[in-house]
């Protein structure tokens, strides 16, 4: 999400990918309000399997857990990249959020 919130992508957002300031979940709309919906993963039952991954929203009658909806994205994640033409120099950016689950809730 931070990458799509950067000012060079959308002038309505103020995500500073160097510091993480202004990077929010869910992302802001062009009006500056939090998006009313942002898709998330869930584990679902049915569909011919004991457990299946779903993406989007809670599915009535099928969603077993939604992992906290948008909270499942977790905290900001600083990533390190090589600088193009930098002879091995690196730079860091906040381009993502990350949450590591303690176990795979849908092993089937």
C-alpha positions, 0 to 999 in steps of 0.5 A: 500500500505505501507505494500506491500512497506515494505523492508521485503516484497520487498527489492526494496522498502524503506517504513518505516512503523514506520515513513511513510518515503518512503511510496508512492502512487502509489507503486514502481516497482522492478526497483524503478519506480512508478507503471504505473498503480494501480487500483482505485475505480470509480462510473459508470452508466449503468449495469442495475443500475443508479450507480454502483461501479467499481474497476480497471480503468476508463471504457469508456462510464460508469465511472461517476467519478474516485475520482481523480484516485490514489489520492483517496487513501488519506494521510498515515494512522497511525494504532495502534495494540496490541503487541503480548504478550505485556500485553496490550502494543501497537505499531503504523504502517503506513499500509494504506492510507485513504481518507474519502468522504464527502458523498456516491456518489453512494447510489443506 
